[in-house]
Structure formats: structure tokens, C-alpha cells
């Protein structure tokens, strides 16, 4: 079961655990506002945000299981939603720093390839328990690398973006949704009539 914010934090955790990534990088999982709340964030940084986020409706049911009460009787249902998302990793730096934007983008791509379904396919780390795996991610594929320099607004800033396609699932129980079901516990059958 994966929440979107947990997925972004998992990617940051994977980067922090990588020996390939420089330790002086700043990571963000929100869109940074250089003129406002995030004006103290210094370059280089990598910002992870969702570009696209849509429900995968190719599954024929969302109800995937049952929950049990302490006495073993059925108490409700487990529902599961499947999502396809695109994460954009924006790598930004300036020429005066130790690492170029191309170098950092390449290091990021190599670090994340460990989790790519077309590569080794390791499970992403759980950000709350980094030594364990994050469950519920069905696809993770590093896709497009694109230069995103905007010399008109900032002639010294250099940037590249990396797009990552992700498939994940999220589960809910009927109790978590506030739905209560009546459960039949005893049935009396009478013969004849």
C-alpha cells in the first residue's frame, strides 16, 4: 500500500542511500518556490514532483479481499486502487559548483536504475524504515532525460529533468472508509412449511 507522498520520499531515500550521489545535494518532494518559502534552499538540488497521476482502470474489480473480526468472522472488505504516475526529477545547479547538471542527472539515472523494472528491479526502500522494502510498487522505470535550461530567466542556472514512470497500488479497508457491514453470524434453517 503506497501513498503518493510516500513514493516520492522513497525515491529520495534511495538517492540518499546511493554511493553514487554526492552527499551535499538537497532533495525536495514539493515544488520549490525560489522567491518564497524555499528561498534558503541552495544549489545543487533535485526536486521530485508528480507530472501525471491517473487511475489505472484496466483491473476489473477494486474489492480484493475481506477483513476479519477478532472472532474470525468477516467484518468488511479490502479495496485496492491501482495508479500510473509520472515523477519528474528536476536536477538544478550552476556552473561554479563541483557537479554539472549533466553529471548529476547521470548519477541520478544510475542510482535509480537499481530499482528499474528493465534493470535489476530491486524494491524501493520504505522511507519510514529504510532497511525494509516499500510494498505496492508494481513498476518503476527511468524514462526520458531532457535539458530544461531557461537562459532567459536565469542565465547561470543549469537544469535537466528525468521522467520516471511508476505503477503502484493503494489499499483501503471498509472500516478505514467509515463503512460498516452487517454480518450474519448464525443461521437457523427450519424444515418444511
C-alpha positions in Angstrom: 0.0 0.0 0.0 1.6 3.2 -1.2 0.6 6.9 -0.7 1.9 9.3 -3.4 4.0 11.3 -0.9 5.5 8.1 0.5 6.5 7.2 -3.1 8.4 10.5 -3.5 10.0 10.1 -0.1 11.1 6.6 -1.1 12.9 7.8 -4.2 14.7 10.4 -2.0 15.6 7.7 0.5 17.0 5.6 -2.4 19.1 8.6 -3.5 20.4 9.2 0.0 21.4 5.5 0.3 23.3 5.5 -3.0 27.1 5.8 -3.0 26.8 7.4 -6.5 25.0 10.5 -5.4 27.0 13.4 -3.8 26.2 14.0 -0.1 25.9 17.8 -0.4 22.7 17.6 -2.6 19.4 19.0 -1.3 16.3 16.9 -2.2 12.8 18.2 -2.3 9.4 16.5 -2.7 7.5 19.7 -3.2 7.7 22.3 -5.9 10.3 24.7 -4.7 9.4 28.4 -4.7 12.7 30.3 -5.0 11.1 33.7 -4.1 9.0 32.5 -1.1 9.1 29.7 1.4 12.1 27.9 -0.1 14.4 30.9 -0.7 17.0 29.4 1.6 17.4 26.2 -0.5 20.8 26.3 -2.1 22.0 24.7 -5.3 22.6 21.9 -6.3 19.2 20.3 -5.7 16.9 17.7 -7.1 13.2 18.3 -6.9 10.8 15.3 -7.2 7.2 16.1 -8.2 4.4 14.3 -9.9 3.7 15.4 -13.5 0.9 13.0 -14.2 -1.2 10.9 -11.9 -4.0 8.7 -13.1 -6.1 5.8 -12.1 -5.4 2.5 -13.9 -8.9 1.2 -14.7 -7.7 -2.0 -16.5 -8.5 -4.1 -13.4 -12.0 -5.5 -13.3 -12.6 -5.1 -9.6 -11.4 -2.9 -6.7 -12.6 -5.3 -4.0 -9.7 -7.7 -3.4 -10.3 -9.3 0.0 -12.1 -9.4 3.3 -11.2 -8.2 6.8 -11.8 -10.4 9.8 -13.1 -9.6 13.3 -11.2 -11.0 16.3 -13.7 -13.9 16.4 -12.7 -14.9 12.9 -16.0 -13.7 11.2 -16.0 -11.4 8.2 -16.1 -7.8 9.3 -15.7 -6.0 6.0 -13.8 -5.7 2.7 -10.4 -4.7 1.4 -10.4 -2.4 -1.6 -7.4 -1.7 -3.8 -6.8 1.1 -6.3 -4.1 1.0 -9.0 -2.4 4.1 -10.3 0.0 5.0 -13.0 2.1 8.1 -12.4 5.0 10.1 -13.8 7.5 11.5 -11.4 9.7 14.3 -12.7 13.1 14.7 -11.1 14.4 18.2 -11.8 18.2 18.5 -11.4 19.4 22.1 -10.9 22.8 23.6 -10.4 25.1 26.4 -11.5 28.5 26.1 -13.4 30.6 27.2 -10.4 29.7 24.1 -8.3 31.6 20.8 -8.2 29.0 18.9 -10.3 27.4 19.8 -13.6 23.7 19.3 -14.2 24.5 16.6 -16.8 26.8 14.8 -14.3 24.2 14.9 -11.5 21.4 13.7 -13.9 23.7 10.8 -15.0 24.4 9.9 -11.4 20.7 10.1 -10.5 19.8 7.9 -13.5 22.5 5.3 -12.5 21.3 5.4 -8.8 17.7 4.8 -9.7 18.5 2.1 -12.4 18.9 -0.3 -9.5 15.1 -0.1 -9.0 14.2 -0.1 -12.7 11.9 -3.0 -13.8 14.1 -3.1 -17.0 17.2 -3.4 -14.9 17.9 -5.1 -11.6 14.4 -4.4 -10.4 15.1 -4.1 -6.7 12.3 -2.9 -4.4 12.4 0.8 -3.4 13.2 1.4 0.3 10.5 2.3 2.7 11.2 5.9 3.8 9.9 5.2 7.4 12.1 2.0 7.7 14.9 2.4 5.2 16.3 -1.1 5.7 13.0 -2.6 4.5 11.2 -2.6 1.1 8.3 -0.4 0.1 5.4 -2.7 -0.8 2.9 -1.9 -3.5 5.1 -0.6 -6.3 4.5 -2.7 -9.4 6.5 -0.7 -11.9 9.4 1.7 -11.7 11.1 2.8 -14.9 13.5 5.6 -15.5 12.5 7.1 -18.8 13.3 10.4 -20.5 16.2 12.7 -19.7 15.6 16.3 -21.1 17.6 19.5 -20.8 15.4 22.2 -19.1 17.6 25.2 -19.1 15.8 28.6 -19.2 18.6 31.1 -20.1 16.1 33.9 -20.5 15.1 33.9 -16.8 18.3 32.6 -15.3 21.5 32.7 -17.5 23.6 30.9 -14.9 21.3 28.1 -13.8 21.6 24.7 -15.5 18.9 22.0 -15.3 17.9 18.6 -16.6 14.8 16.7 -15.9 14.4 12.9 -15.6 11.0 11.4 -16.1 10.2 8.2 -14.1 7.1 6.0 -14.8 5.7 4.4 -11.7 2.8 1.9 -11.2 1.6 1.5 -7.6 -1.4 0.3 -5.6 -3.1 1.6 -2.6 -5.4 -0.4 -0.3 -8.3 0.7 2.0 -10.4 -1.3 4.3 -14.1 -0.6 4.6 -13.5 0.3 8.3 -11.0 3.0 7.2 -13.6 4.4 4.8 -16.2 4.5 7.5 -18.4 1.8 6.0 -19.9 -0.8 8.3 -21.4 -4.1 7.1 -23.9 -6.2 8.9 -22.5 -9.8 9.3 -24.6 -12.9 9.6 -23.3 -15.0 12.4 -25.9 -17.7 12.9 -28.4 -19.0 10.5 -31.3 -21.2 11.7 -32.8 -23.4 9.0 -36.3 -24.9 9.6 -37.6 -27.8 7.6 -40.9 -28.0 5.9 -43.6 -25.3 5.7 
